[in-house]
Amino acid sequence: MSDQARSQALIELNRRYTFFSWSVQSAVKPLAMVGAKGSYFWDADGKRYLDFSSQLMNVNTGHQHPKVVAAIREQAERLCYAYPGMATQPRGELGKLLADVTPGDLSKAFFTLGGADAVDNAIKLARLYTGRQKIVARYRSYHGATYGAISATGDPRRLPVEPGIPGIVRVFDPHCYRCVFGQEPASCHRECITHIEEVIRFEGPDRVAAVLFEGVTGSSGIFVPPNDYWPRLREMCDKYGILLISDEVMSGFGRTGEWFAVDNWQVVPDMMVVAKGLTSGHIPLGAVIVSQPIADHFEDRYLPLGLTYGAHTLACAAGVATIQAYREDGLIENAKHLGQTLGRSLEALKENHPSVGDVRYIGLFSVIELVKDKNTREPLAPWNAKPKELGVMADVLPALRERGLSTFVKWNWIFVVPPLCISEEELRTGLSIIDEVLEITDKEAQ
């Protein structure tokens, strides 16, 4: 059987017997992925791709990190699983490491299977601790696909499964390129912040349990907030006795050039939700990390949370090795350093291509927004575009893959979110491919 035939057989096997997420099943065209290492993966045909989205923004240490793989293998030989009522070395060690690397007094972790159920449990904890019910979240956000997390999500993927859980209140985002308040940087009065307080007042501050925001908005468009945004959120929450929860599932573990996105603004939330980079995708794991007062609250109160695979032994061992890899390999420093190269390169793309309306970046967390006209800012594909509405954007992903680059393309956005282990040469190679493919979108721009 030829490589091409094996590849097609693998795709058909998956198509026939499994569902693919967020898609019309008959329209799915997956790659048959069979291996990966570092910043690359390859398909069953033997073609190699530079991974510019860290798969789905989670493989921060790079694919098949040898230290993480070795830790998984060694732990599997000793003990794969212990029920959540057991104490294990990986569980305790990972909890301590998280207390060490998270900001301020975040000190105790509840381990989950991933980011979505970590968000679910953060909402539960906030309501239990405060005795309040309402959760303030943003419209341009994604928190996961379990019922609680998708209810808090603003992304249109929530719409088909509504109504969700009650008590979610949404506010607008710090989207400076498309400011809903009609402001430009020169005229901005931070309406994106002041209107949150106004919403809280209307909703009743004594009824709001928490504000739940992504540290830096991820798959909804990578919106890097103004420097005073998170500090003022902290002040606002303190004023009304509201918990501040930072969802660092995507923006955490070095992605922004700091351990966590909120570290860029020296803000300590009351809770932090993590996953993805926690194990760099090698094994599923998530966590809610809480402040000392919240941890103390449950010392003499019942904690009504639990998961069969919570604090999974094998996953916690992978988490320990992953945090060690960040430290030993200098990955967070590399993200900060190469983030400067990335930022300059993206600004050059914006200057040189009429279809590039905006570029947003922090560390190795970035997006290119494509437009038909830089003056009107009309997007090349509308928000929540259906496949038939994508226009030229439908040609972007195949063109990138044809040239050996794989990344996340959504609506009128091209994401550039490579593994933190990427070299400058690899980064420039991927950006040169994007530069070439943008000639396709430029034909649709004025």
N, C-alpha and C positions, 0 to 999 in steps of 0.2 A: 504494500500500500504506500502511495506517495505521501510526502509531507502534507500536501494540499488536501488529499483525501482524508488523512488522519485528522487534520484540522477541522474539516467540514463534519466529519463523524462526531467529533467531540462537541461541536456547536449544536448539532442536531440532538445529541443525547441530552444536553442541558436544556435545549428549547422544549423538547417533548415532555420531560419529566420534572422540570422546575420552573417556578415563576421568576421573572426578572423585575426588580422594583422600579416604580415610577415610570411605567412604560406601557404602551399598547403591545401586547405580547407578539402579535404577528409582525410588528415593525422592528423588533429587536434585532440588532446586528452586532453581537459581541465579538470581541477578539478571543481566540482560544489561547489563553495564557498558560504557559507550562513552566516558566522559571523566572527568577529575578535575582538581582544582586546589586547592592548599592543604589545608584540612581537609575538603573535600567531594569527592564523586564523584556521577555521575548515570548513570541507566540509559537504555536505548533508548527508553523512554516519555517521557523528558525530566524524570523525577522526580529531585530532588536529595536526597542523604543526607549527614548529618553523620557522618564516619568516626570512631567512638569506639574503634576497635581498630587504627588506622593500618594498615588492611587486616589483615595478620597480624602486628602488632606490629613492623613493619619500616620503614614510611614515616615516619621520624622528622622529616625536614625538611619534610614535607608533599608532597602530590602535585605532580608536574611542576615541581619547583623550577627556576626559570629559569636559575640559574647552573649547575646540574648538567646540565640539558638542553643548554645552550649548550656546555658542555665536551664532552659526548658528540658533539654535531654537529661541533664543530671537530676533535676527534680522529678521527672517522670520515672526514673529508675528507683527513686526513694519512696515517693508518695504523690499520687496524682490528685487525690481528692479527699477532703475532710468536710464533714457537714458543718454549717455555719456556727454551730455551738462549740466547735473545737478551737483550741489555740494552736497555731502552727508557726514555725520560724519565718516563712516567707510573709505571712500575713502581718505579724508584728513588726518585722523589719521594714516592710514597705510602708506601714503606717508611720513609723518613725521617720523614714526618709521624706515622706510627704510633709510631715510637720516641719522638717528641716528646710525644705525648698519653698514652701508656700509662705506668703507674707504674713507679718504680724503674729497674732495669736491663733491663727488657724492651726488646730492641734490634734483633731481627732477625725478619723475617716470611717465612713460607712461604705463598704465596697459593694458594687453592683456588677451587672454584666456588660454595661456600656453606657454611653452618654444619655440616651433617652430615659432609661429607668433611673439614672442618677438624678436627672431633672425631676422626674416624678417624685422621688423620695425627698429632694430638696423642698419641693412644694409642700409635701406632707409635714416635714420638719418645721417649716416656717409657720404653717397653720397651727401645729401643735404647740410650738414655743410661744407664739404671740396670742393665740386665742382668736385671731382674726382670719378672714377668709380670702380677701381679694389679693390678686397678684397682678402687678403692673408689668407688662411686657411690651415689646415694640412690634410695629407692623412689618418692617423689613428684618425678619429674624427667622432662624430655624433652630429648634431645640430638640428635635427628634420625632419619631413616629409612633411611640406608644400614646395612649389616649391622653394622658396628662401632658406629655411633652408636645404633642401636636396641637393641643388646645392652646398652649402658651405660644406656639409658633405663629408668626404673621405670614410667612411664606404661603402662597396659594395652595400648596399641597394639603393644607388643613381643610380647605373648602369642601371636598367630596365627603369627608367624614364628620362634618358638623351635624348636630351640636356636640361639642366636647364637654369637658368638665366645666362647671359653673365658676364664676368669680374671676375670670380673666378680663383685665382692662388694658386696652392697647393705646400706645402713644406713638408719636412720630419720631423719626430717626435723625441723627446728625449727618444727613446726606447733602453735603455742601454743594455738589454739582447740580443737584435737582432739589434745591431747598423748597419745601412746601410752604414756607413763610415768605417766599419771594425775595430773599436776601442774597447778596453777594458778600464776599469776605469783607469788603470795605464798609458795608452798611450793617453787618451782622450785630445783633444785640443778644445772641445766644437764645433766640426764641425756642430752639430745640431743647433747651434746658428749662426755661421758665414756664413753658407750657406744661411740662410734666408736673410741676408743683401745682399748677392750676387744676389739672385733671385730678390730682390727689385730693385737693380741697373739695372739688365737686363730688368725688366718690366717698369722702369721709375719711380723714386720716386715721381715725380710730378703728376703721374697718379694713385697712390695707395691711396685709401681713408682710409683703416683700415686693421689692423691685427686682425683676429678673432680666438682666441684659447680658448679651455676649460681650466679652472683654473688648474684642474688635469683631464686628459683624462679619461672618464668614461667607457661606454659600449664597447669602442674599445680596452680595455685592461688595464685600470688604470695604466698609466705611470706617475710616480711621477718625475717631472723634477729635474735636478741638482739645487742646491741652488742659483746659479747665473743666472739661465735661465730667470726667469721673470724680475729681475732687469736689465739685459742686453737688454731684449726686450723693456723695458720702455725707456732706453737710446737710443736705435735704432729708436724707433718711434718718440721720441723728436727730434732727429737729422734730420729727414726728414719731420717733420710736419705731421706724420701719426697718426691716432687715434688708440689707443689700446683698444680692446674690450675683456673682459673676460666673457666667457660663463660659468656661475656658476649654471646653471640649475640643474645639478646633484651634483657638488662638493660644492655647497653652503649650507648655514644654518646649520653649525656645522658638516657637514659630515667628514671634515678633522681634526676636533679638534679645528678649528677656525671658526668664523662666515662665512668666505669665504676663498676659497683656496688661493687666492693671499695674504691674510693676513699672511700666513706662511712666506712670503718673503717681507712683508712690502711694497708692490707695490700698487699704486693707478692707476687703468685703467681710461680711458676717459669715458667708458661706461661699464655697467655690465648688463648681461642678467640673469634673475632669473625666477624660476617657481617651480615645484615639492615641495621642502621643504618649499616654501613660505606659503602654506596652509597645508603642510604635506599630500597632496593628498585628503583632505576631500572635497574640491570643486576645480574645475579647475581655475587656475589664473596664470598669468605670468606678467613680467614687464621688461621694459628697464629703467635703472636708469642712468642718465647722469650727467656729471660734470657741475659746475656752468657756465663756458663759453658757453657750448652748450645750456644750459637752457636759458641763456641771449640772445643767438643768435636769438631765436624764440619769444622774447618779442615783437619785431616789425616786424617780418616776419611771413608769413602764414605757419602753420604746416599742411602739407597735409597727415595726418594720421588719421585713425578712424576705430572703430569696434562697431557694435551694442551692444555687450556685454562687451565693454571695461569698466574697473573700476566697474565691476558688484558688486552691493551693498552687496549681500549675501557673495560673495567670498571675498571681502575686509574685511568684519567682521570676516570671518574665518582667514584671514591673520593676523589681529590684535591679535586675540586670540592665534594664533600659535607662533608669536614672543614673546608674553608674556609668553607662556609655555616654550619656550627655556630658557628664563631668570629665571623664577620662579622655574623650575624643575631642573636647573643645567645640562641641557642635553648636552650642548657643552663641559662643563667640564668633563662630563661622557664619551663623545666620545674621548676626549684627554687621559683621564686616562685609559680607557679600550683599547684604541688603542695600548698602550704599551704591555698589556697582549696579545692582538691579534697578534702583531708583533712577540713577542717571540714564541707564539704557532705556527705561520706559519713557522718560521725559523726551529722549531723542526720537523714539517711535512716535510720540504724540506730535512732535515738531515736524516730522518728515511725512506723516501719512494723513491725508485729509479725512479718513474714516475714523481716526482715533480722536474721540472727543475728550476723554478723561483717562487718567491713570491714577490708581490709588495703591499705596504700598507702605508697608512697615515691616522691617526685617525681610524674611523670605515669604511674605504674605501679600499677594498683590493681584490686581485685576486690570484688564484693559477694557474700557467701555467704548463701543463702536457706534458711530452715528452716521446719518445721511448728510447732515449739515452741521458744521461746528457752531454756526451762529444760532440756529434754532434749537440745536441739541436733539433733534428728532432721532430716536434710536433706530438702528438698522433692523431690529426686531422688537416688537412691543413687549412690555412687561407681561409675563404669563403667556407668552406666545405659544400657540399650538403648532404642531409640525408644519401645517400648510401655511402658517403665517411667518415662518422663519426667513423666507426669502434667501438671500445670499448667505446668511448665517448657517444654513443647512450644509453649505459646501465647506465650511471652515474646518470642522473636525476631520472629515475624510482627507482634506488636503494636508493637514498637519500629520496625520498618521501615515499618509503616503510617503512623507519625508522623514519618518522615523521619530516623530514627537507625539506623545500622548498627553492630553491634559483635559481639564473640565471646561466645557463650553456650554454656557447657559444663556438663552435669549440673546442679548447683544454683548455678552461678556466673554472674554477669554481669560481664564485664571492662570496665573503663574505662581505656583506654590510647590516648588521642588523639595526633595529631601534636604535636610539640614547638612548632610554630608557632601552635598554637591560641590564640585570644584569650580573655580572661576572659568576654566576652559569649557566645562560642560554647560555652565550657565550661559555663556556667550554663544555656544553652539545652538542651544535651544532658542535663544532670543533671535538668532539669525534666521532660523526656520520661520518663526512667527513674522519677522520682518518681511520675508519672502511671501508668505501667505497673505499678508495684509494687502498686497497688490490686488488680490481678488476683491476684497471689500472696498478698496479705494475706488473701484469702477462704479460703485453704487453711491459714492459720496460726491458732494459738490465742493 
